[in-house]
Amino acid sequence: MLPNRHSRIPSWQHTLARELTCVGRGLHTGRRVSMRLRPAEPDTGIRFLRLDAGPGQRLVTADWRNVTESELCTVITNESGVTVHTVEHLLAALRGCEIDNAIIELDGPEVPIMDGSAAPFVSLLRRIGVVRQPAARRALLVRKPVVVSGDRYAALLPAPRPQITVEIDFPNPVIGRQRYSLTLEPEAFAREVAAARTFGFAHELRALQARGLAAGGSLASAILVDEQRVVNEEGLRFPDEFARHKLLDCVGDLALLGVPVIGHFVAYKPGHRLCHQLLRALDAAGDATSRIVVDADGAYDGPADAAPSADAGSETIRDSQARG
């Protein structure tokens, strides 16, 4: 038994209290996109609907098995070849706010980049609140270390609660070596990580745009770094904003597992490709993890039909009180 007071994961699944809509541009496509998030039934998970795709081809599930690209962002693709690009910031916001189930409608191929962080999504989610659902939350309990390594590495280690630690090391003196660690809880995520923005280097920008990428990038949606300084006039939001954003990306990529992870994710020089390699290694190491059901008094191993039911009705929990 793993007591819930140790894992700090709410016992019940949650969804949005109501719909929300936002409009922006895709970072890489540059296309204007309208996005609507809708509440979803228990055990739905996070699902994208490409409204501009043909009938029967619109559904793209946020699942690590659907990852098809991971060079500069996370791209997921369905069996019909319909893609959704740059899902990581939104998925991080949903996981950080402990939302299990949502339908995300898009009229284009990419999630809007907003200001380059997860903060706009978190602000919207907190404004509308979440609803506790009559279904127990499931989680992935790490029982044995799983590691992928080379000149960089990532690992999932046994731990009593969800925790993430990242270390980055860039030759650029503006960034250098930074380390950041976070116990993943809604308040800490919103306060310490959500506002950290994506970043890029001035000398790489032209090459990316020549490849048809970063078409929607601007100083309003990313930190731009040249050889000696941050180009953005407002500077950084945190002294170690670069490491914090890498941690945010990892939260989003881990969310592709579909359930919270009770364990410690540790990475040196993390990136999307490295995270996805770790998820594949995790799947291959079958005995390294267990799917558990989080009960009101603790967590236990058991099949899906053993999940307890909530009391009749559901409870609306506003803003930072979304604890379940």
C-alpha positions in Angstrom: 0.0 0.0 0.0 1.3 3.5 -0.9 -0.5 6.1 1.3 -2.0 8.9 -0.7 -0.6 11.4 1.8 2.8 10.3 0.6 2.1 10.2 -3.2 0.2 13.5 -3.0 -2.0 12.6 -5.9 -5.7 13.3 -5.6 -7.8 10.1 -5.4 -10.3 11.0 -8.1 -10.1 11.9 -11.7 -10.8 15.4 -12.8 -12.0 17.3 -15.9 -12.8 20.9 -16.8 -15.7 22.6 -15.1 -16.7 24.1 -18.4 -15.3 24.9 -21.9 -12.6 27.4 -22.7 -11.3 28.8 -26.0 -8.1 30.5 -26.9 -6.7 31.7 -30.2 -3.0 32.1 -31.2 -0.4 31.1 -33.7 1.6 27.9 -34.1 5.3 28.3 -33.3 6.5 26.3 -36.2 3.7 26.5 -38.8 3.0 30.2 -38.1 -0.7 29.5 -38.7 -3.5 31.1 -36.8 -5.3 28.5 -34.8 -8.4 28.4 -32.6 -8.4 25.9 -29.8 -11.3 24.9 -27.6 -11.0 22.6 -24.5 -14.1 20.7 -23.5 -14.8 18.6 -20.4 -14.7 14.8 -21.0 -16.0 11.7 -19.3 -13.9 9.6 -16.9 -11.2 7.5 -18.4 -11.3 9.5 -21.7 -7.7 10.8 -21.2 -6.5 13.8 -23.3 -7.8 13.7 -26.9 -7.2 16.1 -29.7 -9.8 16.6 -32.5 -8.5 18.2 -35.7 -11.7 19.9 -36.9 -10.1 20.7 -40.3 -9.5 17.0 -41.0 -11.9 14.7 -42.8 -14.7 12.7 -41.1 -13.3 9.7 -39.2 -9.8 11.1 -39.3 -10.0 13.9 -36.6 -9.1 12.0 -33.4 -5.5 12.1 -32.3 -4.9 10.7 -28.8 -2.2 12.1 -26.5 -0.3 8.8 -26.2 3.5 8.2 -26.3 2.9 5.5 -28.9 1.6 8.2 -31.3 4.7 10.3 -31.2 6.2 10.6 -34.7 8.5 13.6 -34.4 10.6 14.9 -31.5 13.4 17.1 -32.9 12.2 20.5 -31.9 8.7 19.8 -30.5 6.5 16.8 -29.8 4.3 15.7 -32.7 1.6 13.1 -32.4 -0.1 11.4 -35.3 -3.1 9.1 -35.8 -3.5 6.2 -38.1 -4.7 8.4 -40.9 -1.6 10.6 -40.8 -3.3 13.5 -39.2 -0.9 15.3 -36.9 -0.9 17.7 -33.9 2.3 19.6 -33.3 3.8 21.2 -30.2 1.5 19.5 -27.7 4.0 19.6 -24.8 3.2 23.0 -23.2 -0.5 22.3 -23.1 -0.1 18.8 -21.9 2.2 20.1 -19.1 -0.4 22.6 -18.1 -3.1 19.9 -17.9 -0.9 17.5 -15.9 0.3 20.4 -13.7 -3.3 21.3 -12.9 -4.1 17.6 -12.4 -6.7 17.3 -15.2 -7.1 13.8 -16.4 -9.8 14.1 -19.1 -10.3 16.7 -21.8 -11.2 17.0 -25.4 -9.1 19.6 -27.3 -10.5 20.9 -30.6 -8.2 22.5 -33.1 -8.9 24.0 -36.5 -5.2 23.6 -37.5 -2.2 21.4 -37.1 -0.5 23.0 -34.1 -1.3 24.0 -30.6 -1.0 27.8 -30.2 2.4 28.8 -28.7 0.9 31.7 -26.7 3.8 33.4 -24.9 6.1 30.3 -25.2 5.2 29.0 -21.7 2.4 27.1 -20.1 1.3 30.1 -18.0 -1.6 31.3 -20.3 -3.1 27.7 -20.3 -2.7 27.4 -16.5 -4.4 30.8 -16.0 -7.3 29.8 -18.2 -7.7 26.4 -16.5 -7.6 27.9 -13.0 -10.1 30.5 -14.0 -12.8 28.0 -15.1 -11.9 25.5 -12.4 -12.1 21.7 -12.5 -14.7 19.1 -11.5 -14.0 15.9 -9.5 -15.4 12.9 -11.3 -16.9 9.7 -10.0 -13.9 7.5 -11.0 -10.7 6.7 -9.2 -7.5 8.0 -10.5 -4.9 5.6 -11.8 -1.1 6.2 -11.6 2.1 4.6 -12.7 4.2 3.5 -9.8 8.0 3.2 -10.6 9.3 0.1 -8.8 12.8 -0.3 -10.5 15.1 2.2 -12.1 14.8 2.6 -15.9 17.6 4.5 -17.6 18.6 5.6 -21.1 22.0 7.1 -21.5 24.8 8.3 -23.8 26.2 11.8 -23.9 23.0 12.7 -22.2 20.7 10.6 -20.0 17.3 10.3 -18.5 16.0 8.0 -15.8 12.9 7.1 -13.8 13.7 6.1 -10.3 11.4 4.8 -7.4 10.2 7.6 -5.2 7.2 8.2 -2.9 5.9 11.2 -5.0 6.0 12.7 -8.5 9.3 14.6 -8.8 11.4 15.9 -11.7 15.0 17.0 -11.7 16.8 18.3 -14.8 20.2 19.6 -15.5 21.2 21.5 -18.7 24.6 22.4 -20.0 25.0 24.8 -22.9 28.3 26.2 -24.2 26.6 29.6 -24.6 27.6 31.7 -21.5 24.2 33.2 -21.2 22.8 29.8 -20.2 25.7 27.6 -19.1 25.0 24.9 -16.6 21.7 25.0 -14.7 19.8 22.6 -12.5 16.2 22.6 -11.3 14.1 20.2 -9.3 10.4 20.2 -8.5 7.9 18.0 -6.6 5.0 18.1 -9.1 2.0 19.7 -7.3 -0.4 22.2 -8.8 0.7 25.2 -6.7 4.4 24.5 -7.2 4.0 23.9 -10.9 2.0 27.2 -11.4 4.3 29.3 -9.3 7.7 27.9 -10.2 7.6 26.4 -13.7 4.5 27.3 -15.8 5.8 30.8 -16.7 9.2 29.6 -18.0 9.4 30.2 -21.8 10.8 28.2 -24.6 14.1 29.5 -26.0 16.2 29.5 -29.1 19.5 30.9 -30.5 19.8 33.7 -32.9 22.4 31.9 -35.0 19.9 29.0 -35.5 16.8 31.0 -36.3 17.5 31.6 -40.1 18.3 27.9 -40.6 15.1 26.9 -38.9 13.0 29.3 -41.0 14.7 28.1 -44.1 13.3 24.6 -43.3 9.9 26.1 -42.8 10.1 26.0 -39.0 9.8 28.7 -36.4 7.5 30.6 -38.8 5.4 31.8 -35.8 8.3 32.6 -33.5 8.8 36.1 -32.1 10.1 37.8 -29.0 6.6 37.6 -27.7 6.6 33.8 -27.8 10.1 32.8 -27.0 13.4 33.8 -25.4 16.0 34.7 -28.1 19.6 34.2 -27.1 22.6 35.5 -29.0 26.3 35.0 -28.2 26.4 37.3 -25.2 22.9 38.2 -24.1 19.1 37.7 -24.0 17.7 39.7 -26.8 14.2 40.2 -25.2 14.0 43.6 -23.7 12.2 42.4 -20.6 14.9 39.8 -19.9 14.3 36.6 -18.0 11.4 35.7 -15.7 13.7 33.5 -13.5 17.5 33.4 -13.3 17.3 29.8 -14.3 14.4 30.1 -16.7 16.1 27.8 -19.3 16.3 24.9 -16.9 12.8 25.5 -15.7 11.4 25.4 -19.2 13.2 22.2 -19.9 11.5 20.7 -16.8 8.2 22.0 -18.2 8.8 20.2 -21.5 9.5 17.0 -19.6 6.2 17.3 -17.6 4.4 17.5 -21.0 6.2 14.6 -22.5 5.7 12.4 -19.5 2.0 13.3 -19.7 1.9 11.1 -22.8 1.9 8.1 -20.5 -1.8 9.1 -19.8 -1.5 8.9 -16.0 0.5 10.5 -13.2 3.9 8.9 -12.5 4.8 8.2 -8.9 8.6 8.3 -9.2 11.6 10.6 -9.7 12.4 11.6 -13.3 16.0 12.7 -13.6 17.6 14.0 -16.8 20.9 15.5 -17.9 20.6 17.5 -21.1 16.9 16.6 -21.6 15.1 17.0 -24.8 11.9 15.6 -26.4 13.7 12.8 -28.2 15.4 11.7 -25.0 12.1 11.7 -23.1 10.4 9.6 -25.7 13.3 7.2 -25.7 12.8 6.8 -21.9 9.1 6.2 -22.4 9.8 3.4 -24.9 12.4 1.9 -22.5 9.8 2.1 -19.7 7.3 0.1 -21.8 10.0 -2.5 -22.6 10.9 -3.0 -19.0 7.6 -4.4 -18.0 8.4 -5.3 -14.4 9.8 -1.8 -13.6 6.4 -0.2 -13.1 2.9 -1.1 -11.9 -0.4 0.4 -12.8 -2.1 1.3 -9.5 -5.4 2.8 -8.5 -5.3 5.7 -6.0 -7.9 5.2 -3.3 -9.1 7.7 -0.8 -7.0 6.0 1.9 -4.1 4.8 -0.2 -3.1 3.2 -3.5 -3.4 -0.5 -4.4 -2.6 -2.7 -7.3 -5.7 -3.9 -9.0 -7.6 -4.2 -12.3 -9.5 -1.4 -13.8 -12.9 -2.8 -12.6 -11.6 -2.8 -9.0 -11.6 1.0 -9.0 -13.8 2.5 -6.3 -16.7 4.7 -7.1 -17.2 8.2 -5.8 -20.2 9.3 -3.9 -23.2 10.3 -6.0 -22.7 13.7 -7.7 -19.5 15.5 -8.4 -17.8 18.4 -6.7 -16.6 21.6 -8.4 -13.3 22.7 -7.1 -12.1 26.1 -8.1 -8.7 27.4 -8.9 -5.9 26.3 -6.6 -8.2 24.1 -4.6 -8.1 21.4 -7.2 -6.8 18.7 -4.9 -9.6 16.0 -5.0 
